[in-house]
Amino acid sequence: MPSSRRSSRRPYTEEYRPLDMDRATGGRTTQQRNGEDWTVQSIRSSDKAYRCPGCHQEIPAGTAHVVAWANDSLFGAQAALADRRHWHNRCWGIA
Ligand SMILES: [Zn+2]
């Protein structure tokens, strides 16, 4: 059973229009990781390639992945957002 794609769409996520990601986003959730709350944004498809901090491999453009940032940054929410990272779904652990 394939688990890497999710076709379900939650209408209420339409309210969220974060930054430059409004075009290609899926759902947004908050998750606990390393004792911190993280905001995790699903990206259906990107038009840029990113480097995944989990495996240090490239996430090719057009690949569904997640963007995550800590809610409680020492430097504040804006800094945390600016420091967000792109992860493979499987590296973040949601695949
Ligand atoms: Zn990875």
PDB file of the backbone (N, CA, C, O) and the ligand in Angstrom, with CONECT records:
HET     ZN  A 101       1
ATOM      1  N   MET A   1       0.856  -1.196   0.000  1.00  0.00           N
ATOM      2  CA  MET A   1       0.000   0.000   0.000  1.00  0.00           C
ATOM      3  C   MET A   1       0.887   1.239   0.000  1.00  0.00           C
ATOM      4  O   MET A   1       1.723   1.412   0.887  1.00  0.00           O
ATOM      5  N   PRO A   2       0.706   2.076  -0.973  1.00  0.00           N
ATOM      6  CA  PRO A   2       1.567   3.269  -1.046  1.00  0.00           C
ATOM      7  C   PRO A   2       1.242   4.238   0.073  1.00  0.00           C
ATOM      8  O   PRO A   2       0.076   4.493   0.374  1.00  0.00           O
ATOM      9  N   SER A   3       2.276   4.768   0.680  1.00  0.00           N
ATOM     10  CA  SER A   3       2.045   5.684   1.792  1.00  0.00           C
ATOM     11  C   SER A   3       2.708   7.030   1.564  1.00  0.00           C
ATOM     12  O   SER A   3       2.602   7.916   2.412  1.00  0.00           O
ATOM     13  N   SER A   4       3.379   7.203   0.456  1.00  0.00           N
ATOM     14  CA  SER A   4       4.129   8.433   0.263  1.00  0.00           C
ATOM     15  C   SER A   4       3.276   9.567  -0.303  1.00  0.00           C
ATOM     16  O   SER A   4       3.696  10.724  -0.317  1.00  0.00           O
ATOM     17  N   ARG A   5       2.092   9.229  -0.764  1.00  0.00           N
ATOM     18  CA  ARG A   5       1.233  10.290  -1.287  1.00  0.00           C
ATOM     19  C   ARG A   5      -0.076  10.314  -0.517  1.00  0.00           C
ATOM     20  O   ARG A   5      -0.630   9.263  -0.193  1.00  0.00           O
ATOM     21  N   ARG A   6      -0.556  11.473  -0.234  1.00  0.00           N
ATOM     22  CA  ARG A   6      -1.853  11.615   0.407  1.00  0.00           C
ATOM     23  C   ARG A   6      -2.703  12.505  -0.454  1.00  0.00           C
ATOM     24  O   ARG A   6      -2.314  13.624  -0.790  1.00  0.00           O
ATOM     25  N   SER A   7      -3.854  12.011  -0.806  1.00  0.00           N
ATOM     26  CA  SER A   7      -4.711  12.794  -1.681  1.00  0.00           C
ATOM     27  C   SER A   7      -5.791  13.534  -0.905  1.00  0.00           C
ATOM     28  O   SER A   7      -6.469  14.407  -1.447  1.00  0.00           O
ATOM     29  N   SER A   8      -5.945  13.183   0.362  1.00  0.00           N
ATOM     30  CA  SER A   8      -6.982  13.857   1.132  1.00  0.00           C
ATOM     31  C   SER A   8      -6.578  15.300   1.386  1.00  0.00           C
ATOM     32  O   SER A   8      -5.400  15.608   1.567  1.00  0.00           O
ATOM     33  N   ARG A   9      -7.536  16.144   1.397  1.00  0.00           N
ATOM     34  CA  ARG A   9      -7.271  17.568   1.534  1.00  0.00           C
ATOM     35  C   ARG A   9      -8.215  18.124   2.595  1.00  0.00           C
ATOM     36  O   ARG A   9      -9.421  17.882   2.558  1.00  0.00           O
ATOM     37  N   ARG A  10      -7.661  18.856   3.521  1.00  0.00           N
ATOM     38  CA  ARG A  10      -8.499  19.397   4.582  1.00  0.00           C
ATOM     39  C   ARG A  10      -8.817  20.849   4.276  1.00  0.00           C
ATOM     40  O   ARG A  10      -7.912  21.681   4.218  1.00  0.00           O
ATOM     41  N   PRO A  11     -10.081  21.162   4.082  1.00  0.00           N
ATOM     42  CA  PRO A  11     -10.453  22.507   3.598  1.00  0.00           C
ATOM     43  C   PRO A  11      -9.993  23.626   4.506  1.00  0.00           C
ATOM     44  O   PRO A  11      -9.668  24.711   4.024  1.00  0.00           O
ATOM     45  N   TYR A  12      -9.957  23.393   5.812  1.00  0.00           N
ATOM     46  CA  TYR A  12      -9.642  24.506   6.704  1.00  0.00           C
ATOM     47  C   TYR A  12      -8.201  24.979   6.588  1.00  0.00           C
ATOM     48  O   TYR A  12      -7.865  26.073   7.042  1.00  0.00           O
ATOM     49  N   THR A  13      -7.342  24.154   5.978  1.00  0.00           N
ATOM     50  CA  THR A  13      -5.965  24.594   5.799  1.00  0.00           C
ATOM     51  C   THR A  13      -5.872  25.721   4.770  1.00  0.00           C
ATOM     52  O   THR A  13      -4.841  26.384   4.663  1.00  0.00           O
ATOM     53  N   GLU A  14      -6.939  25.932   4.022  1.00  0.00           N
ATOM     54  CA  GLU A  14      -6.933  27.005   3.042  1.00  0.00           C
ATOM     55  C   GLU A  14      -6.770  28.378   3.686  1.00  0.00           C
ATOM     56  O   GLU A  14      -6.367  29.337   3.027  1.00  0.00           O
ATOM     57  N   GLU A  15      -7.085  28.465   4.974  1.00  0.00           N
ATOM     58  CA  GLU A  15      -6.941  29.744   5.652  1.00  0.00           C
ATOM     59  C   GLU A  15      -5.490  30.170   5.791  1.00  0.00           C
ATOM     60  O   GLU A  15      -5.181  31.359   5.866  1.00  0.00           O
ATOM     61  N   TYR A  16      -4.611  29.187   5.824  1.00  0.00           N
ATOM     62  CA  TYR A  16      -3.206  29.496   6.070  1.00  0.00           C
ATOM     63  C   TYR A  16      -2.518  29.899   4.772  1.00  0.00           C
ATOM     64  O   TYR A  16      -2.529  29.159   3.788  1.00  0.00           O
ATOM     65  N   ARG A  17      -1.929  31.070   4.792  1.00  0.00           N
ATOM     66  CA  ARG A  17      -1.222  31.567   3.610  1.00  0.00           C
ATOM     67  C   ARG A  17       0.179  31.979   4.015  1.00  0.00           C
ATOM     68  O   ARG A  17       0.503  33.167   3.999  1.00  0.00           O
ATOM     69  N   PRO A  18       1.010  31.025   4.377  1.00  0.00           N
ATOM     70  CA  PRO A  18       2.320  31.389   4.918  1.00  0.00           C
ATOM     71  C   PRO A  18       3.309  31.802   3.833  1.00  0.00           C
ATOM     72  O   PRO A  18       3.516  31.075   2.861  1.00  0.00           O
ATOM     73  N   LEU A  19       3.898  32.937   4.001  1.00  0.00           N
ATOM     74  CA  LEU A  19       5.045  33.365   3.217  1.00  0.00           C
ATOM     75  C   LEU A  19       4.893  33.118   1.735  1.00  0.00           C
ATOM     76  O   LEU A  19       3.879  33.463   1.126  1.00  0.00           O
ATOM     77  N   ASP A  20       5.929  32.509   1.161  1.00  0.00           N
ATOM     78  CA  ASP A  20       5.942  32.267  -0.274  1.00  0.00           C
ATOM     79  C   ASP A  20       5.458  30.864  -0.606  1.00  0.00           C
ATOM     80  O   ASP A  20       5.583  30.410  -1.743  1.00  0.00           O
ATOM     81  N   MET A  21       4.913  30.189   0.378  1.00  0.00           N
ATOM     82  CA  MET A  21       4.576  28.791   0.168  1.00  0.00           C
ATOM     83  C   MET A  21       3.104  28.585  -0.159  1.00  0.00           C
ATOM     84  O   MET A  21       2.619  27.454  -0.152  1.00  0.00           O
ATOM     85  N   ASP A  22       2.398  29.658  -0.441  1.00  0.00           N
ATOM     86  CA  ASP A  22       0.950  29.541  -0.551  1.00  0.00           C
ATOM     87  C   ASP A  22       0.499  28.702  -1.725  1.00  0.00           C
ATOM     88  O   ASP A  22      -0.610  28.168  -1.714  1.00  0.00           O
ATOM     89  N   ARG A  23       1.330  28.579  -2.727  1.00  0.00           N
ATOM     90  CA  ARG A  23       0.926  27.930  -3.957  1.00  0.00           C
ATOM     91  C   ARG A  23       0.948  26.399  -3.854  1.00  0.00           C
ATOM     92  O   ARG A  23       0.119  25.715  -4.455  1.00  0.00           O
ATOM     93  N   ALA A  24       1.882  25.887  -3.105  1.00  0.00           N
ATOM     94  CA  ALA A  24       2.160  24.457  -3.189  1.00  0.00           C
ATOM     95  C   ALA A  24       2.026  23.732  -1.862  1.00  0.00           C
ATOM     96  O   ALA A  24       2.631  22.678  -1.664  1.00  0.00           O
ATOM     97  N   THR A  25       1.249  24.280  -0.966  1.00  0.00           N
ATOM     98  CA  THR A  25       1.224  23.695   0.362  1.00  0.00           C
ATOM     99  C   THR A  25       0.080  22.725   0.566  1.00  0.00           C
ATOM    100  O   THR A  25      -0.977  22.843  -0.053  1.00  0.00           O
ATOM    101  N   GLY A  26       0.306  21.787   1.426  1.00  0.00           N
ATOM    102  CA  GLY A  26      -0.734  20.903   1.905  1.00  0.00           C
ATOM    103  C   GLY A  26      -1.091  21.303   3.318  1.00  0.00           C
ATOM    104  O   GLY A  26      -1.229  22.490   3.612  1.00  0.00           O
ATOM    105  N   GLY A  27      -1.242  20.326   4.197  1.00  0.00           N
ATOM    106  CA  GLY A  27      -1.652  20.633   5.558  1.00  0.00           C
ATOM    107  C   GLY A  27      -0.503  21.125   6.409  1.00  0.00           C
ATOM    108  O   GLY A  27       0.667  20.905   6.095  1.00  0.00           O
ATOM    109  N   ARG A  28      -0.855  21.791   7.486  1.00  0.00           N
ATOM    110  CA  ARG A  28       0.145  22.251   8.438  1.00  0.00           C
ATOM    111  C   ARG A  28      -0.201  21.667   9.810  1.00  0.00           C
ATOM    112  O   ARG A  28      -1.348  21.729  10.250  1.00  0.00           O
ATOM    113  N   THR A  29       0.788  21.110  10.463  1.00  0.00           N
ATOM    114  CA  THR A  29       0.546  20.511  11.766  1.00  0.00           C
ATOM    115  C   THR A  29       1.623  20.954  12.738  1.00  0.00           C
ATOM    116  O   THR A  29       2.664  21.471  12.333  1.00  0.00           O
ATOM    117  N   THR A  30       1.369  20.749  14.017  1.00  0.00           N
ATOM    118  CA  THR A  30       2.377  20.953  15.041  1.00  0.00           C
ATOM    119  C   THR A  30       2.769  19.594  15.599  1.00  0.00           C
ATOM    120  O   THR A  30       1.909  18.785  15.947  1.00  0.00           O
ATOM    121  N   GLN A  31       4.062  19.348  15.681  1.00  0.00           N
ATOM    122  CA  GLN A  31       4.554  18.066  16.165  1.00  0.00           C
ATOM    123  C   GLN A  31       5.618  18.285  17.224  1.00  0.00           C
ATOM    124  O   GLN A  31       6.310  19.303  17.239  1.00  0.00           O
ATOM    125  N   GLN A  32       5.732  17.303  18.110  1.00  0.00           N
ATOM    126  CA  GLN A  32       6.797  17.318  19.112  1.00  0.00           C
ATOM    127  C   GLN A  32       8.016  16.603  18.558  1.00  0.00           C
ATOM    128  O   GLN A  32       7.906  15.510  18.002  1.00  0.00           O
ATOM    129  N   ARG A  33       9.162  17.214  18.709  1.00  0.00           N
ATOM    130  CA  ARG A  33      10.391  16.583  18.271  1.00  0.00           C
ATOM    131  C   ARG A  33      11.515  17.105  19.167  1.00  0.00           C
ATOM    132  O   ARG A  33      11.689  18.314  19.315  1.00  0.00           O
ATOM    133  N   ASN A  34      12.269  16.189  19.759  1.00  0.00           N
ATOM    134  CA  ASN A  34      13.348  16.574  20.668  1.00  0.00           C
ATOM    135  C   ASN A  34      12.861  17.503  21.773  1.00  0.00           C
ATOM    136  O   ASN A  34      13.570  18.421  22.186  1.00  0.00           O
ATOM    137  N   GLY A  35      11.645  17.252  22.246  1.00  0.00           N
ATOM    138  CA  GLY A  35      11.114  18.034  23.351  1.00  0.00           C
ATOM    139  C   GLY A  35      10.648  19.421  22.974  1.00  0.00           C
ATOM    140  O   GLY A  35      10.309  20.222  23.846  1.00  0.00           O
ATOM    141  N   GLU A  36      10.626  19.716  21.681  1.00  0.00           N
ATOM    142  CA  GLU A  36      10.172  21.027  21.247  1.00  0.00           C
ATOM    143  C   GLU A  36       8.946  20.878  20.361  1.00  0.00           C
ATOM    144  O   GLU A  36       8.732  19.835  19.742  1.00  0.00           O
ATOM    145  N   ASP A  37       8.153  21.925  20.309  1.00  0.00           N
ATOM    146  CA  ASP A  37       7.044  21.965  19.368  1.00  0.00           C
ATOM    147  C   ASP A  37       7.539  22.502  18.038  1.00  0.00           C
ATOM    148  O   ASP A  37       8.197  23.540  17.972  1.00  0.00           O
ATOM    149  N   TRP A  38       7.211  21.778  16.986  1.00  0.00           N
ATOM    150  CA  TRP A  38       7.611  22.179  15.646  1.00  0.00           C
ATOM    151  C   TRP A  38       6.369  22.372  14.796  1.00  0.00           C
ATOM    152  O   TRP A  38       5.416  21.598  14.885  1.00  0.00           O
ATOM    153  N   THR A  39       6.387  23.384  13.990  1.00  0.00           N
ATOM    154  CA  THR A  39       5.370  23.527  12.966  1.00  0.00           C
ATOM    155  C   THR A  39       5.866  22.811  11.723  1.00  0.00           C
ATOM    156  O   THR A  39       6.982  23.046  11.259  1.00  0.00           O
ATOM    157  N   VAL A  40       5.035  21.945  11.195  1.00  0.00           N
ATOM    158  CA  VAL A  40       5.414  21.132  10.044  1.00  0.00           C
ATOM    159  C   VAL A  40       4.433  21.416   8.911  1.00  0.00           C
ATOM    160  O   VAL A  40       3.229  21.190   9.033  1.00  0.00           O
ATOM    161  N   GLN A  41       4.971  21.908   7.832  1.00  0.00           N
ATOM    162  CA  GLN A  41       4.153  22.284   6.686  1.00  0.00           C
ATOM    163  C   GLN A  41       4.410  21.301   5.556  1.00  0.00           C
ATOM    164  O   GLN A  41       5.555  21.113   5.146  1.00  0.00           O
ATOM    165  N   SER A  42       3.371  20.681   5.058  1.00  0.00           N
ATOM    166  CA  SER A  42       3.530  19.777   3.917  1.00  0.00           C
ATOM    167  C   SER A  42       3.618  20.574   2.625  1.00  0.00           C
ATOM    168  O   SER A  42       2.840  21.499   2.392  1.00  0.00           O
ATOM    169  N   ILE A  43       4.567  20.201   1.804  1.00  0.00           N
ATOM    170  CA  ILE A  43       4.721  20.836   0.502  1.00  0.00           C
ATOM    171  C   ILE A  43       4.433  19.787  -0.558  1.00  0.00           C
ATOM    172  O   ILE A  43       5.073  18.736  -0.587  1.00  0.00           O
ATOM    173  N   ARG A  44       3.487  20.063  -1.413  1.00  0.00           N
ATOM    174  CA  ARG A  44       3.139  19.072  -2.431  1.00  0.00           C
ATOM    175  C   ARG A  44       4.187  19.020  -3.533  1.00  0.00           C
ATOM    176  O   ARG A  44       4.524  17.954  -4.048  1.00  0.00           O
ATOM    177  N   SER A  45       4.680  20.174  -3.872  1.00  0.00           N
ATOM    178  CA  SER A  45       5.629  20.239  -4.969  1.00  0.00           C
ATOM    179  C   SER A  45       6.373  21.555  -4.853  1.00  0.00           C
ATOM    180  O   SER A  45       5.763  22.594  -4.601  1.00  0.00           O
ATOM    181  N   SER A  46       7.661  21.522  -5.032  1.00  0.00           N
ATOM    182  CA  SER A  46       8.428  22.755  -4.954  1.00  0.00           C
ATOM    183  C   SER A  46       9.015  23.056  -6.325  1.00  0.00           C
ATOM    184  O   SER A  46       9.145  22.163  -7.162  1.00  0.00           O
ATOM    185  N   ASP A  47       9.366  24.303  -6.549  1.00  0.00           N
ATOM    186  CA  ASP A  47      10.010  24.631  -7.815  1.00  0.00           C
ATOM    187  C   ASP A  47      11.506  24.844  -7.639  1.00  0.00           C
ATOM    188  O   ASP A  47      12.194  25.294  -8.556  1.00  0.00           O
ATOM    189  N   LYS A  48      11.999  24.517  -6.451  1.00  0.00           N
ATOM    190  CA  LYS A  48      13.437  24.598  -6.173  1.00  0.00           C
ATOM    191  C   LYS A  48      13.889  23.296  -5.534  1.00  0.00           C
ATOM    192  O   LYS A  48      13.079  22.571  -4.956  1.00  0.00           O
ATOM    193  N   ALA A  49      15.159  22.998  -5.633  1.00  0.00           N
ATOM    194  CA  ALA A  49      15.722  21.862  -4.909  1.00  0.00           C
ATOM    195  C   ALA A  49      16.235  22.333  -3.556  1.00  0.00           C
ATOM    196  O   ALA A  49      16.707  23.462  -3.422  1.00  0.00           O
ATOM    197  N   TYR A  50      16.140  21.468  -2.559  1.00  0.00           N
ATOM    198  CA  TYR A  50      16.606  21.798  -1.216  1.00  0.00           C
ATOM    199  C   TYR A  50      17.504  20.678  -0.704  1.00  0.00           C
ATOM    200  O   TYR A  50      17.477  19.557  -1.213  1.00  0.00           O
ATOM    201  N   ARG A  51      18.293  21.000   0.308  1.00  0.00           N
ATOM    202  CA  ARG A  51      19.159  20.008   0.950  1.00  0.00           C
ATOM    203  C   ARG A  51      18.493  19.561   2.238  1.00  0.00           C
ATOM    204  O   ARG A  51      18.208  20.376   3.116  1.00  0.00           O
ATOM    205  N   CYS A  52      18.248  18.276   2.347  1.00  0.00           N
ATOM    206  CA  CYS A  52      17.591  17.731   3.531  1.00  0.00           C
ATOM    207  C   CYS A  52      18.607  17.594   4.664  1.00  0.00           C
ATOM    208  O   CYS A  52      19.660  16.988   4.469  1.00  0.00           O
ATOM    209  N   PRO A  53      18.311  18.151   5.853  1.00  0.00           N
ATOM    210  CA  PRO A  53      19.252  18.051   6.972  1.00  0.00           C
ATOM    211  C   PRO A  53      19.274  16.663   7.613  1.00  0.00           C
ATOM    212  O   PRO A  53      20.155  16.357   8.416  1.00  0.00           O
ATOM    213  N   GLY A  54      18.295  15.824   7.252  1.00  0.00           N
ATOM    214  CA  GLY A  54      18.244  14.497   7.839  1.00  0.00           C
ATOM    215  C   GLY A  54      19.241  13.541   7.193  1.00  0.00           C
ATOM    216  O   GLY A  54      19.926  12.789   7.886  1.00  0.00           O
ATOM    217  N   CYS A  55      19.320  13.573   5.872  1.00  0.00           N
ATOM    218  CA  CYS A  55      20.172  12.624   5.158  1.00  0.00           C
ATOM    219  C   CYS A  55      21.229  13.337   4.320  1.00  0.00           C
ATOM    220  O   CYS A  55      22.084  12.689   3.716  1.00  0.00           O
ATOM    221  N   HIS A  56      21.176  14.667   4.281  1.00  0.00           N
ATOM    222  CA  HIS A  56      22.126  15.481   3.520  1.00  0.00           C
ATOM    223  C   HIS A  56      22.075  15.207   2.022  1.00  0.00           C
ATOM    224  O   HIS A  56      23.027  15.469   1.287  1.00  0.00           O
ATOM    225  N   GLN A  57      20.941  14.674   1.593  1.00  0.00           N
ATOM    226  CA  GLN A  57      20.731  14.487   0.164  1.00  0.00           C
ATOM    227  C   GLN A  57      19.801  15.590  -0.346  1.00  0.00           C
ATOM    228  O   GLN A  57      19.089  16.239   0.420  1.00  0.00           O
ATOM    229  N   GLU A  58      19.837  15.773  -1.655  1.00  0.00           N
ATOM    230  CA  GLU A  58      18.993  16.798  -2.243  1.00  0.00           C
ATOM    231  C   GLU A  58      17.539  16.344  -2.313  1.00  0.00           C
ATOM    232  O   GLU A  58      17.245  15.173  -2.554  1.00  0.00           O
ATOM    233  N   ILE A  59      16.647  17.290  -2.097  1.00  0.00           N
ATOM    234  CA  ILE A  59      15.230  17.080  -2.374  1.00  0.00           C
ATOM    235  C   ILE A  59      14.980  17.723  -3.736  1.00  0.00           C
ATOM    236  O   ILE A  59      14.953  18.949  -3.841  1.00  0.00           O
ATOM    237  N   PRO A  60      14.798  16.924  -4.763  1.00  0.00           N
ATOM    238  CA  PRO A  60      14.687  17.512  -6.102  1.00  0.00           C
ATOM    239  C   PRO A  60      13.442  18.388  -6.241  1.00  0.00           C
ATOM    240  O   PRO A  60      12.444  18.166  -5.555  1.00  0.00           O
ATOM    241  N   ALA A  61      13.500  19.358  -7.106  1.00  0.00           N
ATOM    242  CA  ALA A  61      12.339  20.178  -7.396  1.00  0.00           C
ATOM    243  C   ALA A  61      11.193  19.291  -7.844  1.00  0.00           C
ATOM    244  O   ALA A  61      11.391  18.316  -8.569  1.00  0.00           O
ATOM    245  N   GLY A  62       9.987  19.640  -7.402  1.00  0.00           N
ATOM    246  CA  GLY A  62       8.822  18.869  -7.790  1.00  0.00           C
ATOM    247  C   GLY A  62       8.506  17.715  -6.860  1.00  0.00           C
ATOM    248  O   GLY A  62       7.570  16.955  -7.104  1.00  0.00           O
ATOM    249  N   THR A  63       9.283  17.581  -5.793  1.00  0.00           N
ATOM    250  CA  THR A  63       9.090  16.480  -4.861  1.00  0.00           C
ATOM    251  C   THR A  63       8.278  16.932  -3.653  1.00  0.00           C
ATOM    252  O   THR A  63       8.554  17.978  -3.067  1.00  0.00           O
ATOM    253  N   ALA A  64       7.289  16.148  -3.289  1.00  0.00           N
ATOM    254  CA  ALA A  64       6.543  16.426  -2.065  1.00  0.00           C
ATOM    255  C   ALA A  64       7.462  16.231  -0.869  1.00  0.00           C
ATOM    256  O   ALA A  64       8.182  15.237  -0.786  1.00  0.00           O
ATOM    257  N   HIS A  65       7.435  17.176   0.049  1.00  0.00           N
ATOM    258  CA  HIS A  65       8.275  17.073   1.234  1.00  0.00           C
ATOM    259  C   HIS A  65       7.663  17.926   2.345  1.00  0.00           C
ATOM    260  O   HIS A  65       6.542  18.415   2.203  1.00  0.00           O
ATOM    261  N   VAL A  66       8.383  18.105   3.438  1.00  0.00           N
ATOM    262  CA  VAL A  66       7.867  18.942   4.518  1.00  0.00           C
ATOM    263  C   VAL A  66       8.861  20.051   4.835  1.00  0.00           C
ATOM    264  O   VAL A  66      10.067  19.909   4.635  1.00  0.00           O
ATOM    265  N   VAL A  67       8.325  21.150   5.332  1.00  0.00           N
ATOM    266  CA  VAL A  67       9.138  22.229   5.877  1.00  0.00           C
ATOM    267  C   VAL A  67       8.831  22.296   7.366  1.00  0.00           C
ATOM    268  O   VAL A  67       7.667  22.289   7.765  1.00  0.00           O
ATOM    269  N   ALA A  68       9.871  22.360   8.185  1.00  0.00           N
ATOM    270  CA  ALA A  68       9.663  22.362   9.628  1.00  0.00           C
ATOM    271  C   ALA A  68      10.473  23.460  10.291  1.00  0.00           C
ATOM    272  O   ALA A  68      11.590  23.772   9.876  1.00  0.00           O
ATOM    273  N   TRP A  69       9.885  24.042  11.334  1.00  0.00           N
ATOM    274  CA  TRP A  69      10.620  25.007  12.145  1.00  0.00           C
ATOM    275  C   TRP A  69      10.100  24.928  13.570  1.00  0.00           C
ATOM    276  O   TRP A  69       8.932  24.623  13.815  1.00  0.00           O
ATOM    277  N   ALA A  70      10.999  25.210  14.500  1.00  0.00           N
ATOM    278  CA  ALA A  70      10.659  25.144  15.921  1.00  0.00           C
ATOM    279  C   ALA A  70       9.783  26.332  16.297  1.00  0.00           C
ATOM    280  O   ALA A  70      10.035  27.463  15.882  1.00  0.00           O
ATOM    281  N   ASN A  71       8.757  26.059  17.083  1.00  0.00           N
ATOM    282  CA  ASN A  71       7.888  27.150  17.525  1.00  0.00           C
ATOM    283  C   ASN A  71       8.570  28.026  18.568  1.00  0.00           C
ATOM    284  O   ASN A  71       8.335  29.232  18.639  1.00  0.00           O
ATOM    285  N   ASP A  72       9.415  27.399  19.372  1.00  0.00           N
ATOM    286  CA  ASP A  72      10.056  28.120  20.467  1.00  0.00           C
ATOM    287  C   ASP A  72      11.542  28.290  20.200  1.00  0.00           C
ATOM    288  O   ASP A  72      12.373  27.607  20.798  1.00  0.00           O
ATOM    289  N   SER A  73      11.860  29.178  19.324  1.00  0.00           N
ATOM    290  CA  SER A  73      13.255  29.470  19.067  1.00  0.00           C
ATOM    291  C   SER A  73      13.788  30.439  20.115  1.00  0.00           C
ATOM    292  O   SER A  73      13.054  31.298  20.604  1.00  0.00           O
ATOM    293  N   LEU A  74      15.053  30.301  20.455  1.00  0.00           N
ATOM    294  CA  LEU A  74      15.696  31.267  21.347  1.00  0.00           C
ATOM    295  C   LEU A  74      15.620  32.670  20.771  1.00  0.00           C
ATOM    296  O   LEU A  74      15.620  33.666  21.494  1.00  0.00           O
ATOM    297  N   PHE A  75      15.557  32.717  19.469  1.00  0.00           N
ATOM    298  CA  PHE A  75      15.629  34.013  18.798  1.00  0.00           C
ATOM    299  C   PHE A  75      14.263  34.506  18.347  1.00  0.00           C
ATOM    300  O   PHE A  75      14.155  35.507  17.638  1.00  0.00           O
ATOM    301  N   GLY A  76      13.215  33.790  18.766  1.00  0.00           N
ATOM    302  CA  GLY A  76      11.875  34.246  18.459  1.00  0.00           C
ATOM    303  C   GLY A  76      11.289  33.570  17.239  1.00  0.00           C
ATOM    304  O   GLY A  76      11.987  32.916  16.464  1.00  0.00           O
ATOM    305  N   ALA A  77       9.986  33.747  17.089  1.00  0.00           N
ATOM    306  CA  ALA A  77       9.255  33.042  16.044  1.00  0.00           C
ATOM    307  C   ALA A  77       9.711  33.440  14.641  1.00  0.00           C
ATOM    308  O   ALA A  77       9.780  32.601  13.743  1.00  0.00           O
ATOM    309  N   GLN A  78      10.017  34.706  14.463  1.00  0.00           N
ATOM    310  CA  GLN A  78      10.429  35.151  13.127  1.00  0.00           C
ATOM    311  C   GLN A  78      11.764  34.523  12.738  1.00  0.00           C
ATOM    312  O   GLN A  78      11.962  34.126  11.589  1.00  0.00           O
ATOM    313  N   ALA A  79      12.675  34.437  13.705  1.00  0.00           N
ATOM    314  CA  ALA A  79      13.972  33.818  13.437  1.00  0.00           C
ATOM    315  C   ALA A  79      13.802  32.333  13.144  1.00  0.00           C
ATOM    316  O   ALA A  79      14.449  31.784  12.252  1.00  0.00           O
ATOM    317  N   ALA A  80      12.920  31.695  13.908  1.00  0.00           N
ATOM    318  CA  ALA A  80      12.674  30.266  13.689  1.00  0.00           C
ATOM    319  C   ALA A  80      12.125  30.035  12.294  1.00  0.00           C
ATOM    320  O   ALA A  80      12.513  29.086  11.612  1.00  0.00           O
ATOM    321  N   LEU A  81      11.233  30.894  11.881  1.00  0.00           N
ATOM    322  CA  LEU A  81      10.634  30.770  10.558  1.00  0.00           C
ATOM    323  C   LEU A  81      11.688  30.978   9.473  1.00  0.00           C
ATOM    324  O   LEU A  81      11.722  30.260   8.474  1.00  0.00           O
ATOM    325  N   ALA A  82      12.536  31.961   9.685  1.00  0.00           N
ATOM    326  CA  ALA A  82      13.598  32.229   8.725  1.00  0.00           C
ATOM    327  C   ALA A  82      14.589  31.075   8.649  1.00  0.00           C
ATOM    328  O   ALA A  82      15.257  30.880   7.634  1.00  0.00           O
ATOM    329  N   ASP A  83      14.674  30.315   9.736  1.00  0.00           N
ATOM    330  CA  ASP A  83      15.618  29.213   9.820  1.00  0.00           C
ATOM    331  C   ASP A  83      14.967  27.868   9.516  1.00  0.00           C
ATOM    332  O   ASP A  83      15.527  26.821   9.842  1.00  0.00           O
ATOM    333  N   ARG A  84      13.820  27.886   8.909  1.00  0.00           N
ATOM    334  CA  ARG A  84      13.105  26.636   8.626  1.00  0.00           C
ATOM    335  C   ARG A  84      13.911  25.754   7.673  1.00  0.00           C
ATOM    336  O   ARG A  84      14.736  26.227   6.891  1.00  0.00           O
ATOM    337  N   ARG A  85      13.638  24.462   7.772  1.00  0.00           N
ATOM    338  CA  ARG A  85      14.370  23.496   6.977  1.00  0.00           C
ATOM    339  C   ARG A  85      13.416  22.619   6.176  1.00  0.00           C
ATOM    340  O   ARG A  85      12.296  22.323   6.595  1.00  0.00           O
ATOM    341  N   HIS A  86      13.896  22.227   5.034  1.00  0.00           N
ATOM    342  CA  HIS A  86      13.129  21.322   4.185  1.00  0.00           C
ATOM    343  C   HIS A  86      13.625  19.900   4.385  1.00  0.00           C
ATOM    344  O   HIS A  86      14.826  19.635   4.334  1.00  0.00           O
ATOM    345  N   TRP A  87      12.693  18.991   4.612  1.00  0.00           N
ATOM    346  CA  TRP A  87      13.015  17.593   4.898  1.00  0.00           C
ATOM    347  C   TRP A  87      12.289  16.672   3.922  1.00  0.00           C
ATOM    348  O   TRP A  87      11.176  16.963   3.483  1.00  0.00           O
ATOM    349  N   HIS A  88      12.941  15.550   3.587  1.00  0.00           N
ATOM    350  CA  HIS A  88      12.191  14.472   2.959  1.00  0.00           C
ATOM    351  C   HIS A  88      11.109  13.997   3.928  1.00  0.00           C
ATOM    352  O   HIS A  88      11.301  14.016   5.143  1.00  0.00           O
ATOM    353  N   ASN A  89       9.988  13.577   3.386  1.00  0.00           N
ATOM    354  CA  ASN A  89       8.944  13.042   4.262  1.00  0.00           C
ATOM    355  C   ASN A  89       9.481  11.903   5.120  1.00  0.00           C
ATOM    356  O   ASN A  89       9.206  11.841   6.318  1.00  0.00           O
ATOM    357  N   ARG A  90      10.239  11.013   4.516  1.00  0.00           N
ATOM    358  CA  ARG A  90      10.698   9.848   5.287  1.00  0.00           C
ATOM    359  C   ARG A  90      11.748  10.245   6.310  1.00  0.00           C
ATOM    360  O   ARG A  90      11.857   9.604   7.356  1.00  0.00           O
ATOM    361  N   CYS A  91      12.520  11.282   6.036  1.00  0.00           N
ATOM    362  CA  CYS A  91      13.521  11.710   6.997  1.00  0.00           C
ATOM    363  C   CYS A  91      12.889  12.389   8.201  1.00  0.00           C
ATOM    364  O   CYS A  91      13.362  12.245   9.328  1.00  0.00           O
ATOM    365  N   TRP A  92      11.826  13.123   7.955  1.00  0.00           N
ATOM    366  CA  TRP A  92      11.106  13.716   9.072  1.00  0.00           C
ATOM    367  C   TRP A  92      10.338  12.650   9.844  1.00  0.00           C
ATOM    368  O   TRP A  92      10.084  12.783  11.041  1.00  0.00           O
ATOM    369  N   GLY A  93       9.974  11.584   9.124  1.00  0.00           N
ATOM    370  CA  GLY A  93       9.334  10.471   9.822  1.00  0.00           C
ATOM    371  C   GLY A  93       7.842  10.376   9.643  1.00  0.00           C
ATOM    372  O   GLY A  93       7.153   9.745  10.445  1.00  0.00           O
ATOM    373  N   ILE A  94       7.330  11.009   8.582  1.00  0.00           N
ATOM    374  CA  ILE A  94       5.881  10.944   8.373  1.00  0.00           C
ATOM    375  C   ILE A  94       5.503  10.118   7.169  1.00  0.00           C
ATOM    376  O   ILE A  94       4.320   9.980   6.861  1.00  0.00           O
ATOM    377  N   ALA A  95       6.488   9.565   6.480  1.00  0.00           N
ATOM    378  CA  ALA A  95       6.180   8.818   5.253  1.00  0.00           C
ATOM    379  C   ALA A  95       5.504   7.491   5.604  1.00  0.00           C
ATOM    380  O   ALA A  95       5.165   6.716   4.711  1.00  0.00           O
TER     381      ALA A  95
HETATM  382 ZN    ZN A 101      16.382  13.302   3.645  1.00  0.00          ZN2+
END
